[in-house]
Amino acid sequence: MIIDADAHIATLTCFDRLRDKEWQRTYIQNNQCFFVTVEEHIDVARSQLQVDRQLINFFGGSVGLNYKIDSCLARELMTVYNDYMSCLVQESKFFDATAWVAAQDPRSAAKEIDRIADQPFFAVFLGDTTMWGSMPEMRVIFERACDRRIPLYLHFNLDQDFDAKTLININTDARLALIDRVSWSSHSKTDPLAPFLKMLTSLIISGWLDDMPDLRIVLAERAIDWIAPYCDFMINAGLPNPLPYLKQNFWLTTEPEHPGFKQDAELIGWDRLLFATDHGHGGMDAGGKNVPYDYSTIKNLNLTPKQHTLLTNQNYQQLKNR
């Protein structure tokens, strides 16, 4: 079985139950080019991408679904969206899904994790450029995910970060500024990389991962070519070596086109990798043009049977079975 651990779908009916019809109209207007029927999406996934199952994520950056919208609206969106996705997963038999939580209200987000933990969700979606570890109020989200054994799924979020000064308190650590002194574009094709690495570093130096060794986090759409230079940077800067944390708490989706993929995979470990295509977007990881050939790329890597199984389904299934 080939499982695609990062895909996206936009449907016209997703927010039919939302009371704010103006927001729904904006969503429809801004995402017209992405709308497909569920049947059309599955047909492409099976016939062109050669996958047997997909993890689908909502993409709503164009309407501020990540953290810039009003908290009251965000709480309603959270419930409406997650209920829709739960039904879609159960009806399609082809999808898994991530749940979205309104981190504008961390306590409500934690309660939502309790509500959906026993529903057919693979993980809880969060943006990957928010410096979570620098915001003590957010710790409750991470603790609840850890307690309920549901992974957090940190995904590239189209610059829809918090309006930090008005929504949330951030205890900025001066050490995070060191990351801006490096030209990361030469190290990874998922540029801009610095905001993502600040987020990751904020988690590492916060102590949260030490306190929650069983917390499971998926880093989506960021490839793995940045790991070695990031580890070198952190060690040279006198900061904790990230590799033990990456091997303890993190899994990474990857579209394995970049040169040196197998070497990077050996560094992080094949048991940490999840095959992905970014179907529905086209993706930062792949650059967008390789989506129909992602699995063909894997077949051309001459992986061992064990490497192939870990990458394409076993790691995913182990995360899903909580």
Secondary structure, DSSP 8 states (H G I E B T S, - for coil): --EEEEEE-B-TTTTTT-S-HHHHHHHHHHTGGGB--HHHHHHHHHHTS--SEEEEE---GGGTTTTTS-HHHHHHHHHHHHHHHHHHHHHHSSEEEEEE--TTSHHHHHHHHHHHTTSS-SEEEEESSS-GGG-GGGHHHHHHHHHTT--EEEE--TT----HHHH------GGGGGGGGS-GGGT-SS---HHHHHHHHHHHHHSHHHH-TT--EEEES--STTHHHHHHHHHHTT---HHHHHHHHEEEEE-TTSTTHHHHHHHH-GGGEEE---BTT--TTT-SS-GGGHHHHHHTT---HHHHHIIIIIHHHHHH--
